[in-house]
């Protein structure tokens, strides 16, 4: 079983609740289209408008009780709290050998995500964690595609949907102090693996797309639109085979 933990922002902090819900729907649909055995746990203050339309056996919404952040300074703490709620729920139902991933509520997985990830684990049976070194960045507002190749630029340092872990027995014993609790800063996820004596592998197959410049993602709360656009322009994808893979594996709303 593959478990996804998704923190979902509060309606009161959203510029457009409709857009935020649409982005989450896209994330859920991308996981569903990948076609494997999965469960999505979404921690939220407010359920999205479409919650009654999803398969409740696959998608579970947990409404949190902590205060809605009053300004941008509290957004990241809110996100971290929700990630912890989703993580604890998953550890309550998952088993050793299952897979775990934090996923942002506006990113997409490829249609062959499970196929590619399972193949990596099959070839490397002793691997505990996979860090996504390569990945796509799609500028929604300008319809531009950037590609972080895992050589010149690392995907995991720029997107939180970047790390897959195979759960071990110890993860359930020390669920409030162990490895999964250390996964706070995604730029240091591989370091956390090594600190906890886990094996981590670099994956350079792009299986996740980071959506930016849509007005509702966390990056836009921290940096300007011009900064985001400059980043995308610096890594525009020009390789036909990489563009073809994106077009065949991702459905952009």
N, C-alpha and C positions, 0 to 999 in steps of 0.2 A: 504494500500500500504506500502511496505517495501522499504526504500531508503538506499542505500549504497553510502558512499562518499569515493572515493579511490584516494590517491595521487600517481602519477606514475613518477618514476625518469626519468631524461633526458638521452637521448642517449649518450651524451658526458660524462656523469658520470658513464656509465655502462662498466664493464669489458667485458661483452658479451651481446650485444643487443638482440641477438637471444634467449639467456637464459632468459633474463628479460621479453621479450615478451611471451615466453612460460609459465613462471610463472604466468603472468597476465591472460593469456588465461585459465590456470587452475583455477584461482580464479573465473573468470567469469563463467566458466563451472560448478563449484561447486554450485554457487548460482542458476544457471539455473536448475540444476538437482534437487535442493531442491523443485522445483515445486510450487511456490506461485506467487502472484502478486507482482512484484518487479521492481525497476528502479535503475540502477547503473550510477552514475555520476563520471567520471574519469577526474581529472585535470592533465594536462601534458604539457610539452614543445613539445614533439614529439609523434605523434600517433603511436601505435604499427603496426607491419607489417600486422596484420590480421584484422585491423579495419573495412575493407569493408566486412568482413565475418560475423560480429555480427549483431544481430537484433537491428536496430537503434531505435526502439520503446522501447527497454529495456536498451540499453547501449548508453550513450552519452559521447562524448569526448569534453572537453573544453580546448583549448590551451591557456596557460598563457603567459603573456608578460614580466614577470620579468626576470632578468638576470639568466642564468644558473650558478649554483655555480662553482667556479673555483677549489675548493679543498674540502676536507672532512669537514672542519670547517663550511662550509655553507650548508651541506646536510640537517641537521635537520630544519634549517630555511626555506629552500626550501620546505621541506615536509609540514611544518606547513602552509606556504602560500598557497600551493595547497589544503590542507584540508579546509582552509577558503573559497577558491574559490568554491570548491564542496559543502560545507555547504550552502553558500549563494544561489547557484543555486537551491539546494533542497528546501530551505525555500521559494523560488520563485514559486514553483510548488506544494509543498506538502500541506496537510491540517491537522488541529488538529485531533489527533487520529491516524495519520500515524506513522510508526516506522522509526527510524533513527539509523544508525550505521556507524562509521568510520571503514574502512577495509583496511588492508595493501595489497599491490599488489602481495603478494606471499603467502597469507594464504588461507585456505580452510574452507568452512562451510560443515557440515554434510548433508547427503541426507535427513535427517529428521529434519533439522534445524528449518524450519518454524513451523512444527508440534509441536516440543518441546517448542519453544518460545511462540507460541500462546497458548499452554496449560497452561504454567506458568501464562500468563496474564489472561487467563480465570479463573483460580483458585484464582487469586489475582487481581481483577478488579481495585483496588485502587493503584496498583503499577505504578510508573512512569518509573523507570529505572531498568535494570537488569545487574548486574555485574557477569561476568563469572569467578567463582572461580575455576572451574575444566576445564581442557582442555588437548589436546595432543600437544606434541612437537616432530616433526618428523625430524630426521637427514637424509637429502637427500643423502649426500655423503656416509654415512656408512650404510644407510638403518636400522637405529635403532629407536625404538619408546620409548619415555618417556611419563610419565603421571603425571600431576600435579593435585592432588586429591582435592584441596580446603581445605585441613586440614593441612598437613605438608608444602604445597607450594601452593601459589595462582597464578592461571593462569593470572589474570588481571594485576598482577605486572610484568609480563614477556612478555606479548604480547599486542600490540596495538589494535588487533581485538577482543575486550573483553567486549564491553559495548553496550547495546541496550536501546534506549530511546523512550518513547511514547511522541510524540509532543503535546504540550499544546498551548492554545491561546497566552499566554505570550511569547512563543518562537518566534512568528512571529512579535510581537510588538517590542521587544527589540533584534532584530536579530544581532545587532552589539555590544551589551553589555551584553546579557543575558547568560543563562546557557550553551548553546551549545558552546559559545565562550570560556568558561572556560575549555573545554575539550582539554587540551594541553598535560599534563603529564598523561599518562594512569594509572600510579601507584596511582594517586589521584582522579580518576574519581568518586568513591563512595563518597569521601569527598566533591566533587563539588555538587553532588546531595543534600547532607544534608545542605550544605551552602545555596543553593537556595530553601530550604524547600520542596524538592522533596522526595518521598519515593523510596528507592532503596532496591532491593532484591538480595541475593546471589544465584546464580544458580550453582549447582554442577553436572549438567549433561554435559558431554563433547560434545559440538556441534561445536567446532572450532579446527582446527589443525594449529599450528604454524610451518612453515617450516623453518629449519635452515641448515647451512652448505652446501649451494648450491652456494656460492660465490657471490651472488647478493643481499643479504638482508642487512638491515641497521645494524643489530647486528655485522656483520662481519666487518663493518667500524669502530666500536667502541672497539671491543674486539678481541682477537686472536682466531683462529680456535681451538686451544687446550683448551681454556677457554670454548668455546661453547661445545666441545666434552665432557669435564669434567662435565659440567652441565647436559647434556643428560645422561651420564653414572650414575650420582647421582640419577636420577629419572627414570631409565629404568622400563618399564611396564612389570610385570610378571603375572598379573591376566588374566586368560583365557577369562573371560567375557568382560573385558575392551578391550583386544586385538581384540576379535571377533567383538565388536562394531566398533572399528576403521576400520577393514578390510571390514566390510559390509557397512560402511557409507562414506568412503573417497576413492577417485580415485587418486592415485599418478601416475604422468606421468612417 
